[in-house]
């Protein structure tokens, strides 16, 4: 396999933030699996090599026994001998006092102290993980970090250069079919001239050149497009700074066939010059489906 595979092993003290870390890697486009036993990793790796479609993988591994520790050490040694796998170990740690506090807040029992004190379980786990922590590519102490701060730190360390991980979902829709329930920003363009009343344009959609040209030919459309586009461009950095991984922008007209489609497509294409954008025209063909059923 010519392309290098990026493998991140996420481990560390129980309660130190592995769940938040896994979610952060998912947002960065990693294929993530949590709580995978180390002895299954080689078999999983063979499947990955056969498909050749996954290039970034993050595995959350809880080392709760000496045998698990030995297994993952052997697995890492085997992977190191391959020429196409870039392996890094992220170790998450926290002070004993902070770990005890987190267990008290969640009312969970430490996995190595099912019938004893939490502090005893933490002591046992530290002894098991001592060698692996020393060999880790990166150790992050989460004692004084909020979940958001931990995500930011992981993003700084593991995100590819130039990749913010931020994604825009641009959706056109028809108000007669209901608002998209997952929309963050909703814009109503029913105030614009409607191609529905032009006989030759009625069966077409906003993706057809004739309809798009008609919608964009009006001064009010161009003014709206420029103002709304500039607004979006101004606020995007704020969403990224706040740690939002995706933003859904919905543009609606009456039936979701003409005006909203044309504008969502144009705005989405423009934003795609700077961001990852996925454009969906939810109701574009609803009218045709209704006609066909009748």
N, C-alpha and C positions, 0 to 999 in steps of 0.2 A: 504494500500500500504506500503510495508516494506521499500522500498528505499526512502531516504530523497530527496526531491526536492529542488533545489537551485534556489531561485527567487531573482532577483535584480531589484528594481525599480529605474530607472534613471530619475531624475528630476532636477530642478534648474532654474536659471535665463535664459530667452530666449537669445540666443547668447553666452552662456557660454561654449558651446561645446558638446551638447547632441548628435548631429549627429556623431561626431568623436567617442564618447563613444559607441554608438550603433554599429558602425563598428568594434570597438575593441572587443566587446563582441561576435560579429559574428565570428571574427577570432579565438576566444577562444572556439568555438563550442557551444555557447549559441543559443537557439532558440529565435530570437529577433522580437519584434513587436514595431513599433514606433507610437506615437500619438494615443494610445488606450485610449478611455474615461474610467475613473475609474469605472463607473457603468456597464461596459461590462466585467470587469476583473473576477468577480465571475463566470459568465457563461463560460468564456474561461477556467477558472480553472477546472470546472466540466468536460469539454472535455479532458483536459490534464490528469485528474485522470482516466478517462475511458480508454484512450489509454495506459497509463503506459509506453510509449516509450520515452518520453521527460523528462530529469532529470535536465536540466539547462536552465533557462528562464530569459531573460532580457526584461523588458518592459519600453519603453520610454513614459513618461507621462508629458504633458504640462498642468500645472495648471493655467488656464487663467481666472478663476472666483472663487468666494468664494464657490459656490456650488461644483465645481470640488474638491476644497480643502477638503470640508467636506466629500465628497464621498470617496476619497482615504483614509482619516483618518479612516472612518468606515470599509473600505475594509481591511486595515492593521490590525485593531483590530480583525476582524473575522479570518484572516489568522493566527494571533498569537496564537489563541486557538487550531489550529491543531497541531498534534504531528509530522507530517512528512514534514513540509515545513520550510526551513531555509530562512528567509526573511531578505534582507539587502536593505537599501535605500542609493543610491549614489546621493549626492546633488552637483551640479556644480555651482560655483559662479565666479564672476569677478567684478572688480571695476566698478563704474558707468562710469568713463571716458573711460575705455576700451570697455565697452558694447556700448557706444555711437559711439566710433570710428569704431567698427565692423559693426554696422548698417549703418554708413555713407559709409563704403567701399563697402558693398553689396547693398546699396541703398534700403534696406528693411525698412518696417514700423513696429514699435513694435506692437505686437498683442493687447496690452492694450492702445495703443495710435494711433488708426487708423486716428483720425482727430485732433491730438494734438501733443505736443512735445514728442520726444523720452524719455527725462528725466522724464516726467510725467508718461509715461508708466512704466518705470523702477521703479519709486517710488511706484506705485500701486502694481506691481508684488512683490516687496520686502515685502510689508505689508502683502500680501496674504500668502507668503511662509515662513514668519518668524518662525512660530511654527514648520512647517515641517522641516526646516533647523536645528532647535534645536534638533529634534528627529532623524536626519539622522545618519546612521551607519558611514558614511564617507563624509566629505566635502572636495572637491578639488577646490582650487582657481586657475582659469586658466588665471589670468591676465597676468602673465609673462611666460606662457607655450606655446610652439609651439604645433601644432597638434601631432607631433611625440612624444614630451615629455609627452603629456597627455596620449597617448596610452601606453607609457612605465610605467607611474604611475599606470594606471588601471591594466596593466598586473601584476605589482608587488603586487597589493592588492588583485586581484581576481583570478589569475591563480592558478590552483591546483599545489601542490608541485610536482616537478619533471617533469611537463608538460610545454614544451616551446611553444606549440601551432604551432610549425613549421612543415610543411608537404612537402614531396618530391613526385613529380609526375614523375615517370620514364616511358618513352615512347619509344618503338621501332617503326621504320617506314621504308618505302621504298622510296628512292629518286625519283623513277619513278612515284610515286603518289604525290609528293610534300612534302615540309617541313611542320612540325607542326607550325602553325602561332603563337602559344602561348608559344613556347619553349624559355627558358632563356639560356640554354647551348645546343649546337648541336655538336655531335661527329660523324664523318664519319668513318665507319669501312670497307669500300669497299676494302681496301688494304689487308685484310685478305683472306686466301684461302676460296673459295666458295663451299659449299656443293651442290650447284645446279648442278654441273658437275659430281656428283656421282649419278649414276642412281637410286640406292636403297634409297638414301637420298633425292632425289629431291621432292617427294610428301610429305615429312615430314616437321616439323617445328623445330625451335630452342628449343621448349619445350620437344621434344622427346630426350630421353637419347642418342640415336645413333648420332643425329646431334650435340647435346651439347658436347659430348665427342670428336667428330671430330673437331669442331671449337676450343675447348680448348686444343687440343693435340699438337698444334704448339707453338714453343718457342715465336714467335712474338705475338701470342695472349695472352699468359700468361704475357709477359712483358708489353703489352699495358694495360691489365686488372689491374695489380699491380700499374702501374704509374698513370692511370686515377683514380683508386679508392683512392689512397693516395692524389691525387690532390683534389678530392671532399671532402675527410675527413678534409683536411687542410682549405678549404675555407668555409665550412658550418657554423662554428661559426661566421664568418664575416657577412654572410647573416642574421643570427639570430640577431646579434648585431645591424644591420641596420634596424631591425624591419620588415623584409620581412616575411610574413606568410606562403608562399609556394614558391617552386622552381621547375620548370619543366625542366627535363634533357632528351633530345632526342638523341637516338643513331640510326643511319641509315645505311642500306646497300642498295643494288640495289633494291630488291623487298620487303624487310621488312619481310622475311619469315624465314631465317636461322640465319645468323651471328648476326644481330642486336637483334633478339629475345633472342638468347642464352646469349649474353653479358648483355643486359638490365635486364634479369631475375637474372643473377648471381650478378651483381652489386647492383640491387635493394634488393635482399635478404640480402646482406652483410650490406648495409646501414640501413636496417630495424632493425638491432641489436641496433641502437642508435637513430633512428628517425622513425616518422610515414611515411610509404612509400606506395604509391599506384602504381602498375605496370600495364601498358596498352600496349598491342601489337596491334597497330592500323591496320597494314596491313598484319597481320599473315596469314589470310585466303583469301586475295584478289585474289591470283592466282587460288585457287579452285573455287571461285565465277565466275571468268572469264571463266574457263573451262566449268563449268556447264551451263553458259548462251549460250556458243557456241555449 
